[in-house]
Amino acid sequence: MAKTASKNAKVKDLKASAEAKNWTKVIRALRSPKTGAYTFKEAIVHKDKVKEYLAQ
């Protein structure tokens, strides 16, 4: 007999997935002053703070 997921577990998963939608992966291209080659920095940023992160 298969186990059934409890109602609390389902509610917890829905809250977690709703919270996860507020985060964004941001990739910035940075140019090295020595070689002129590009490097990439990745970060997970809250969707409200994306512009602030890119302005740095």
mmCIF file of the N, C-alpha and C atoms, coordinates in Angstrom:
data_MODEL
# 
_entry.id   MODEL 
# 
loop_
_atom_site.group_PDB 
_atom_site.id 
_atom_site.type_symbol 
_atom_site.label_atom_id 
_atom_site.label_alt_id 
_atom_site.label_comp_id 
_atom_site.label_asym_id 
_atom_site.label_entity_id 
_atom_site.label_seq_id 
_atom_site.pdbx_PDB_ins_code 
_atom_site.Cartn_x 
_atom_site.Cartn_y 
_atom_site.Cartn_z 
_atom_site.occupancy 
_atom_site.B_iso_or_equiv 
_atom_site.pdbx_formal_charge 
_atom_site.auth_seq_id 
_atom_site.auth_comp_id 
_atom_site.auth_asym_id 
_atom_site.auth_atom_id 
_atom_site.pdbx_PDB_model_num 
ATOM 1   N N  . MET A 1 1  ? 0.845  -1.164 0.000   1.00 0.00 ? 1  MET A N  1 
ATOM 2   C CA . MET A 1 1  ? 0.000  0.000  0.000   1.00 0.00 ? 1  MET A CA 1 
ATOM 3   C C  . MET A 1 1  ? 0.900  1.239  0.000   1.00 0.00 ? 1  MET A C  1 
ATOM 4   N N  . ALA A 1 2  ? 0.607  2.187  -0.852  1.00 0.00 ? 2  ALA A N  1 
ATOM 5   C CA . ALA A 1 2  ? 1.410  3.399  -0.975  1.00 0.00 ? 2  ALA A CA 1 
ATOM 6   C C  . ALA A 1 2  ? 1.054  4.397  0.110   1.00 0.00 ? 2  ALA A C  1 
ATOM 7   N N  . LYS A 1 3  ? 2.062  5.143  0.507   1.00 0.00 ? 3  LYS A N  1 
ATOM 8   C CA . LYS A 1 3  ? 1.823  6.195  1.496   1.00 0.00 ? 3  LYS A CA 1 
ATOM 9   C C  . LYS A 1 3  ? 1.169  7.384  0.808   1.00 0.00 ? 3  LYS A C  1 
ATOM 10  N N  . THR A 1 4  ? 0.334  8.057  1.547   1.00 0.00 ? 4  THR A N  1 
ATOM 11  C CA . THR A 1 4  ? -0.281 9.270  1.015   1.00 0.00 ? 4  THR A CA 1 
ATOM 12  C C  . THR A 1 4  ? 0.365  10.473 1.691   1.00 0.00 ? 4  THR A C  1 
ATOM 13  N N  . ALA A 1 5  ? 0.528  11.523 0.952   1.00 0.00 ? 5  ALA A N  1 
ATOM 14  C CA . ALA A 1 5  ? 1.131  12.733 1.511   1.00 0.00 ? 5  ALA A CA 1 
ATOM 15  C C  . ALA A 1 5  ? 0.129  13.406 2.437   1.00 0.00 ? 5  ALA A C  1 
ATOM 16  N N  . SER A 1 6  ? 0.630  13.884 3.545   1.00 0.00 ? 6  SER A N  1 
ATOM 17  C CA . SER A 1 6  ? -0.266 14.552 4.482   1.00 0.00 ? 6  SER A CA 1 
ATOM 18  C C  . SER A 1 6  ? -0.653 15.929 3.945   1.00 0.00 ? 6  SER A C  1 
ATOM 19  N N  . LYS A 1 7  ? -1.733 16.431 4.436   1.00 0.00 ? 7  LYS A N  1 
ATOM 20  C CA . LYS A 1 7  ? -2.232 17.730 3.990   1.00 0.00 ? 7  LYS A CA 1 
ATOM 21  C C  . LYS A 1 7  ? -1.228 18.835 4.338   1.00 0.00 ? 7  LYS A C  1 
ATOM 22  N N  . ASN A 1 8  ? -0.569 18.716 5.483   1.00 0.00 ? 8  ASN A N  1 
ATOM 23  C CA . ASN A 1 8  ? 0.411  19.721 5.898   1.00 0.00 ? 8  ASN A CA 1 
ATOM 24  C C  . ASN A 1 8  ? 1.611  19.748 4.959   1.00 0.00 ? 8  ASN A C  1 
ATOM 25  N N  . ALA A 1 9  ? 2.031  18.602 4.471   1.00 0.00 ? 9  ALA A N  1 
ATOM 26  C CA . ALA A 1 9  ? 3.166  18.543 3.560   1.00 0.00 ? 9  ALA A CA 1 
ATOM 27  C C  . ALA A 1 9  ? 2.821  19.222 2.240   1.00 0.00 ? 9  ALA A C  1 
ATOM 28  N N  . LYS A 1 10 ? 1.607  19.044 1.766   1.00 0.00 ? 10 LYS A N  1 
ATOM 29  C CA . LYS A 1 10 ? 1.188  19.676 0.511   1.00 0.00 ? 10 LYS A CA 1 
ATOM 30  C C  . LYS A 1 10 ? 1.156  21.191 0.654   1.00 0.00 ? 10 LYS A C  1 
ATOM 31  N N  . VAL A 1 11 ? 0.644  21.684 1.767   1.00 0.00 ? 11 VAL A N  1 
ATOM 32  C CA . VAL A 1 11 ? 0.567  23.122 2.008   1.00 0.00 ? 11 VAL A CA 1 
ATOM 33  C C  . VAL A 1 11 ? 1.973  23.703 2.112   1.00 0.00 ? 11 VAL A C  1 
ATOM 34  N N  . LYS A 1 12 ? 2.870  23.000 2.773   1.00 0.00 ? 12 LYS A N  1 
ATOM 35  C CA . LYS A 1 12 ? 4.255  23.448 2.932   1.00 0.00 ? 12 LYS A CA 1 
ATOM 36  C C  . LYS A 1 12 ? 4.935  23.548 1.567   1.00 0.00 ? 12 LYS A C  1 
ATOM 37  N N  . ASP A 1 13 ? 4.725  22.564 0.687   1.00 0.00 ? 13 ASP A N  1 
ATOM 38  C CA . ASP A 1 13 ? 5.317  22.578 -0.641  1.00 0.00 ? 13 ASP A CA 1 
ATOM 39  C C  . ASP A 1 13 ? 4.775  23.736 -1.475  1.00 0.00 ? 13 ASP A C  1 
ATOM 40  N N  . LEU A 1 14 ? 3.485  24.041 -1.353  1.00 0.00 ? 14 LEU A N  1 
ATOM 41  C CA . LEU A 1 14 ? 2.904  25.151 -2.096  1.00 0.00 ? 14 LEU A CA 1 
ATOM 42  C C  . LEU A 1 14 ? 3.495  26.488 -1.646  1.00 0.00 ? 14 LEU A C  1 
ATOM 43  N N  . LYS A 1 15 ? 3.695  26.639 -0.343  1.00 0.00 ? 15 LYS A N  1 
ATOM 44  C CA . LYS A 1 15 ? 4.279  27.880 0.174   1.00 0.00 ? 15 LYS A CA 1 
ATOM 45  C C  . LYS A 1 15 ? 5.722  28.016 -0.302  1.00 0.00 ? 15 LYS A C  1 
ATOM 46  N N  . ALA A 1 16 ? 6.463  26.929 -0.292  1.00 0.00 ? 16 ALA A N  1 
ATOM 47  C CA . ALA A 1 16 ? 7.860  26.968 -0.718  1.00 0.00 ? 16 ALA A CA 1 
ATOM 48  C C  . ALA A 1 16 ? 7.966  27.289 -2.203  1.00 0.00 ? 16 ALA A C  1 
ATOM 49  N N  . SER A 1 17 ? 7.093  26.721 -3.015  1.00 0.00 ? 17 SER A N  1 
ATOM 50  C CA . SER A 1 17 ? 7.154  26.993 -4.450  1.00 0.00 ? 17 SER A CA 1 
ATOM 51  C C  . SER A 1 17 ? 6.719  28.422 -4.747  1.00 0.00 ? 17 SER A C  1 
ATOM 52  N N  . ALA A 1 18 ? 5.787  28.959 -3.978  1.00 0.00 ? 18 ALA A N  1 
ATOM 53  C CA . ALA A 1 18 ? 5.372  30.345 -4.169  1.00 0.00 ? 18 ALA A CA 1 
ATOM 54  C C  . ALA A 1 18 ? 6.505  31.291 -3.793  1.00 0.00 ? 18 ALA A C  1 
ATOM 55  N N  . GLU A 1 19 ? 7.234  30.983 -2.746  1.00 0.00 ? 19 GLU A N  1 
ATOM 56  C CA . GLU A 1 19 ? 8.367  31.806 -2.321  1.00 0.00 ? 19 GLU A CA 1 
ATOM 57  C C  . GLU A 1 19 ? 9.516  31.706 -3.333  1.00 0.00 ? 19 GLU A C  1 
ATOM 58  N N  . ALA A 1 20 ? 9.722  30.566 -3.932  1.00 0.00 ? 20 ALA A N  1 
ATOM 59  C CA . ALA A 1 20 ? 10.812 30.367 -4.885  1.00 0.00 ? 20 ALA A CA 1 
ATOM 60  C C  . ALA A 1 20 ? 10.616 31.211 -6.149  1.00 0.00 ? 20 ALA A C  1 
ATOM 61  N N  . LYS A 1 21 ? 9.404  31.538 -6.471  1.00 0.00 ? 21 LYS A N  1 
ATOM 62  C CA . LYS A 1 21 ? 9.135  32.336 -7.675  1.00 0.00 ? 21 LYS A CA 1 
ATOM 63  C C  . LYS A 1 21 ? 9.584  33.783 -7.514  1.00 0.00 ? 21 LYS A C  1 
ATOM 64  N N  . ASN A 1 22 ? 9.929  34.200 -6.305  1.00 0.00 ? 22 ASN A N  1 
ATOM 65  C CA . ASN A 1 22 ? 10.365 35.564 -6.054  1.00 0.00 ? 22 ASN A CA 1 
ATOM 66  C C  . ASN A 1 22 ? 11.869 35.748 -6.264  1.00 0.00 ? 22 ASN A C  1 
ATOM 67  N N  . TRP A 1 23 ? 12.602 34.695 -6.584  1.00 0.00 ? 23 TRP A N  1 
ATOM 68  C CA . TRP A 1 23 ? 14.047 34.762 -6.748  1.00 0.00 ? 23 TRP A CA 1 
ATOM 69  C C  . TRP A 1 23 ? 14.407 34.598 -8.220  1.00 0.00 ? 23 TRP A C  1 
ATOM 70  N N  . THR A 1 24 ? 15.489 35.262 -8.643  1.00 0.00 ? 24 THR A N  1 
ATOM 71  C CA . THR A 1 24 ? 15.906 35.263 -10.038 1.00 0.00 ? 24 THR A CA 1 
ATOM 72  C C  . THR A 1 24 ? 17.404 34.990 -10.111 1.00 0.00 ? 24 THR A C  1 
ATOM 73  N N  . LYS A 1 25 ? 17.806 34.244 -11.116 1.00 0.00 ? 25 LYS A N  1 
ATOM 74  C CA . LYS A 1 25 ? 19.234 34.022 -11.363 1.00 0.00 ? 25 LYS A CA 1 
ATOM 75  C C  . LYS A 1 25 ? 19.726 35.129 -12.281 1.00 0.00 ? 25 LYS A C  1 
ATOM 76  N N  . VAL A 1 26 ? 20.747 35.856 -11.827 1.00 0.00 ? 26 VAL A N  1 
ATOM 77  C CA . VAL A 1 26 ? 21.285 36.984 -12.580 1.00 0.00 ? 26 VAL A CA 1 
ATOM 78  C C  . VAL A 1 26 ? 22.725 36.645 -12.980 1.00 0.00 ? 26 VAL A C  1 
ATOM 79  N N  . ILE A 1 27 ? 23.046 36.877 -14.249 1.00 0.00 ? 27 ILE A N  1 
ATOM 80  C CA . ILE A 1 27 ? 24.390 36.625 -14.758 1.00 0.00 ? 27 ILE A CA 1 
ATOM 81  C C  . ILE A 1 27 ? 24.955 37.947 -15.266 1.00 0.00 ? 27 ILE A C  1 
ATOM 82  N N  . ARG A 1 28 ? 26.100 38.349 -14.709 1.00 0.00 ? 28 ARG A N  1 
ATOM 83  C CA . ARG A 1 28 ? 26.753 39.591 -15.113 1.00 0.00 ? 28 ARG A CA 1 
ATOM 84  C C  . ARG A 1 28 ? 28.032 39.265 -15.871 1.00 0.00 ? 28 ARG A C  1 
ATOM 85  N N  . ALA A 1 29 ? 28.280 39.990 -16.941 1.00 0.00 ? 29 ALA A N  1 
ATOM 86  C CA . ALA A 1 29 ? 29.529 39.861 -17.686 1.00 0.00 ? 29 ALA A CA 1 
ATOM 87  C C  . ALA A 1 29 ? 30.472 40.955 -17.205 1.00 0.00 ? 29 ALA A C  1 
ATOM 88  N N  . LEU A 1 30 ? 31.640 40.551 -16.731 1.00 0.00 ? 30 LEU A N  1 
ATOM 89  C CA . LEU A 1 30 ? 32.640 41.489 -16.244 1.00 0.00 ? 30 LEU A CA 1 
ATOM 90  C C  . LEU A 1 30 ? 33.882 41.376 -17.111 1.00 0.00 ? 30 LEU A C  1 
ATOM 91  N N  . ARG A 1 31 ? 34.451 42.497 -17.462 1.00 0.00 ? 31 ARG A N  1 
ATOM 92  C CA . ARG A 1 31 ? 35.638 42.501 -18.310 1.00 0.00 ? 31 ARG A CA 1 
ATOM 93  C C  . ARG A 1 31 ? 36.881 42.641 -17.440 1.00 0.00 ? 31 ARG A C  1 
ATOM 94  N N  . SER A 1 32 ? 37.862 41.789 -17.669 1.00 0.00 ? 32 SER A N  1 
ATOM 95  C CA . SER A 1 32 ? 39.110 41.828 -16.929 1.00 0.00 ? 32 SER A CA 1 
ATOM 96  C C  . SER A 1 32 ? 39.954 43.009 -17.407 1.00 0.00 ? 32 SER A C  1 
ATOM 97  N N  . PRO A 1 33 ? 40.456 43.830 -16.482 1.00 0.00 ? 33 PRO A N  1 
ATOM 98  C CA . PRO A 1 33 ? 41.277 44.968 -16.910 1.00 0.00 ? 33 PRO A CA 1 
ATOM 99  C C  . PRO A 1 33 ? 42.633 44.546 -17.484 1.00 0.00 ? 33 PRO A C  1 
ATOM 100 N N  . LYS A 1 34 ? 43.167 43.406 -17.060 1.00 0.00 ? 34 LYS A N  1 
ATOM 101 C CA . LYS A 1 34 ? 44.469 42.942 -17.545 1.00 0.00 ? 34 LYS A CA 1 
ATOM 102 C C  . LYS A 1 34 ? 44.401 42.377 -18.956 1.00 0.00 ? 34 LYS A C  1 
ATOM 103 N N  . THR A 1 35 ? 43.500 41.408 -19.148 1.00 0.00 ? 35 THR A N  1 
ATOM 104 C CA . THR A 1 35 ? 43.475 40.687 -20.425 1.00 0.00 ? 35 THR A CA 1 
ATOM 105 C C  . THR A 1 35 ? 42.380 41.155 -21.365 1.00 0.00 ? 35 THR A C  1 
ATOM 106 N N  . GLY A 1 36 ? 41.366 41.796 -20.840 1.00 0.00 ? 36 GLY A N  1 
ATOM 107 C CA . GLY A 1 36 ? 40.251 42.222 -21.672 1.00 0.00 ? 36 GLY A CA 1 
ATOM 108 C C  . GLY A 1 36 ? 39.236 41.115 -21.913 1.00 0.00 ? 36 GLY A C  1 
ATOM 109 N N  . ALA A 1 37 ? 39.475 39.948 -21.331 1.00 0.00 ? 37 ALA A N  1 
ATOM 110 C CA . ALA A 1 37 ? 38.550 38.823 -21.487 1.00 0.00 ? 37 ALA A CA 1 
ATOM 111 C C  . ALA A 1 37 ? 37.359 38.995 -20.551 1.00 0.00 ? 37 ALA A C  1 
ATOM 112 N N  . TYR A 1 38 ? 36.253 38.429 -20.947 1.00 0.00 ? 38 TYR A N  1 
ATOM 113 C CA . TYR A 1 38 ? 35.048 38.504 -20.128 1.00 0.00 ? 38 TYR A CA 1 
ATOM 114 C C  . TYR A 1 38 ? 34.976 37.320 -19.178 1.00 0.00 ? 38 TYR A C  1 
ATOM 115 N N  . THR A 1 39 ? 34.534 37.590 -17.972 1.00 0.00 ? 39 THR A N  1 
ATOM 116 C CA . THR A 1 39 ? 34.199 36.539 -17.016 1.00 0.00 ? 39 THR A CA 1 
ATOM 117 C C  . THR A 1 39 ? 32.753 36.758 -16.613 1.00 0.00 ? 39 THR A C  1 
ATOM 118 N N  . PHE A 1 40 ? 32.130 35.721 -16.131 1.00 0.00 ? 40 PHE A N  1 
ATOM 119 C CA . PHE A 1 40 ? 30.709 35.795 -15.790 1.00 0.00 ? 40 PHE A CA 1 
ATOM 120 C C  . PHE A 1 40 ? 30.518 35.472 -14.323 1.00 0.00 ? 40 PHE A C  1 
ATOM 121 N N  . LYS A 1 41 ? 29.730 36.293 -13.649 1.00 0.00 ? 41 LYS A N  1 
ATOM 122 C CA . LYS A 1 41 ? 29.381 36.074 -12.247 1.00 0.00 ? 41 LYS A CA 1 
ATOM 123 C C  . LYS A 1 41 ? 27.895 35.779 -12.177 1.00 0.00 ? 41 LYS A C  1 
ATOM 124 N N  . GLU A 1 42 ? 27.559 34.708 -11.489 1.00 0.00 ? 42 GLU A N  1 
ATOM 125 C CA . GLU A 1 42 ? 26.165 34.317 -11.322 1.00 0.00 ? 42 GLU A CA 1 
ATOM 126 C C  . GLU A 1 42 ? 25.752 34.532 -9.873  1.00 0.00 ? 42 GLU A C  1 
ATOM 127 N N  . ALA A 1 43 ? 24.513 34.945 -9.683  1.00 0.00 ? 43 ALA A N  1 
ATOM 128 C CA . ALA A 1 43 ? 23.981 35.120 -8.334  1.00 0.00 ? 43 ALA A CA 1 
ATOM 129 C C  . ALA A 1 43 ? 22.476 34.904 -8.359  1.00 0.00 ? 43 ALA A C  1 
ATOM 130 N N  . ILE A 1 44 ? 21.962 34.423 -7.244  1.00 0.00 ? 44 ILE A N  1 
ATOM 131 C CA . ILE A 1 44 ? 20.523 34.286 -7.054  1.00 0.00 ? 44 ILE A CA 1 
ATOM 132 C C  . ILE A 1 44 ? 20.083 35.489 -6.219  1.00 0.00 ? 44 ILE A C  1 
ATOM 133 N N  . VAL A 1 45 ? 19.229 36.333 -6.799  1.00 0.00 ? 45 VAL A N  1 
ATOM 134 C CA . VAL A 1 45 ? 18.854 37.600 -6.185  1.00 0.00 ? 45 VAL A CA 1 
ATOM 135 C C  . VAL A 1 45 ? 17.329 37.683 -6.119  1.00 0.00 ? 45 VAL A C  1 
ATOM 136 N N  . HIS A 1 46 ? 16.829 38.320 -5.064  1.00 0.00 ? 46 HIS A N  1 
ATOM 137 C CA . HIS A 1 46 ? 15.383 38.542 -4.961  1.00 0.00 ? 46 HIS A CA 1 
ATOM 138 C C  . HIS A 1 46 ? 14.947 39.450 -6.104  1.00 0.00 ? 46 HIS A C  1 
ATOM 139 N N  . LYS A 1 47 ? 13.780 39.214 -6.650  1.00 0.00 ? 47 LYS A N  1 
ATOM 140 C CA . LYS A 1 47 ? 13.342 39.929 -7.855  1.00 0.00 ? 47 LYS A CA 1 
ATOM 141 C C  . LYS A 1 47 ? 13.248 41.438 -7.657  1.00 0.00 ? 47 LYS A C  1 
ATOM 142 N N  . ASP A 1 48 ? 13.060 41.893 -6.429  1.00 0.00 ? 48 ASP A N  1 
ATOM 143 C CA . ASP A 1 48 ? 12.981 43.325 -6.158  1.00 0.00 ? 48 ASP A CA 1 
ATOM 144 C C  . ASP A 1 48 ? 14.357 43.992 -6.133  1.00 0.00 ? 48 ASP A C  1 
ATOM 145 N N  . LYS A 1 49 ? 15.427 43.212 -6.020  1.00 0.00 ? 49 LYS A N  1 
ATOM 146 C CA . LYS A 1 49 ? 16.775 43.762 -5.877  1.00 0.00 ? 49 LYS A CA 1 
ATOM 147 C C  . LYS A 1 49 ? 17.644 43.557 -7.120  1.00 0.00 ? 49 LYS A C  1 
ATOM 148 N N  . VAL A 1 50 ? 17.068 43.150 -8.238  1.00 0.00 ? 50 VAL A N  1 
ATOM 149 C CA . VAL A 1 50 ? 17.837 42.865 -9.451  1.00 0.00 ? 50 VAL A CA 1 
ATOM 150 C C  . VAL A 1 50 ? 18.518 44.121 -9.979  1.00 0.00 ? 50 VAL A C  1 
ATOM 151 N N  . LYS A 1 51 ? 17.813 45.222 -10.071 1.00 0.00 ? 51 LYS A N  1 
ATOM 152 C CA . LYS A 1 51 ? 18.395 46.462 -10.591 1.00 0.00 ? 51 LYS A CA 1 
ATOM 153 C C  . LYS A 1 51 ? 19.527 46.960 -9.712  1.00 0.00 ? 51 LYS A C  1 
ATOM 154 N N  . GLU A 1 52 ? 19.377 46.828 -8.410  1.00 0.00 ? 52 GLU A N  1 
ATOM 155 C CA . GLU A 1 52 ? 20.441 47.236 -7.489  1.00 0.00 ? 52 GLU A CA 1 
ATOM 156 C C  . GLU A 1 52 ? 21.682 46.382 -7.700  1.00 0.00 ? 52 GLU A C  1 
ATOM 157 N N  . TYR A 1 53 ? 21.492 45.085 -7.888  1.00 0.00 ? 53 TYR A N  1 
ATOM 158 C CA . TYR A 1 53 ? 22.624 44.173 -8.095  1.00 0.00 ? 53 TYR A CA 1 
ATOM 159 C C  . TYR A 1 53 ? 23.358 44.499 -9.401  1.00 0.00 ? 53 TYR A C  1 
ATOM 160 N N  . LEU A 1 54 ? 22.622 44.774 -10.453 1.00 0.00 ? 54 LEU A N  1 
ATOM 161 C CA . LEU A 1 54 ? 23.247 45.072 -11.737 1.00 0.00 ? 54 LEU A CA 1 
ATOM 162 C C  . LEU A 1 54 ? 23.914 46.447 -11.741 1.00 0.00 ? 54 LEU A C  1 
ATOM 163 N N  . ALA A 1 55 ? 23.487 47.363 -10.883 1.00 0.00 ? 55 ALA A N  1 
ATOM 164 C CA . ALA A 1 55 ? 24.065 48.702 -10.834 1.00 0.00 ? 55 ALA A CA 1 
ATOM 165 C C  . ALA A 1 55 ? 25.429 48.711 -10.137 1.00 0.00 ? 55 ALA A C  1 
ATOM 166 N N  . GLN A 1 56 ? 25.767 47.670 -9.410  1.00 0.00 ? 56 GLN A N  1 
ATOM 167 C CA . GLN A 1 56 ? 27.035 47.615 -8.679  1.00 0.00 ? 56 GLN A CA 1 
ATOM 168 C C  . GLN A 1 56 ? 28.212 47.641 -9.618  1.00 0.00 ? 56 GLN A C  1 
# 
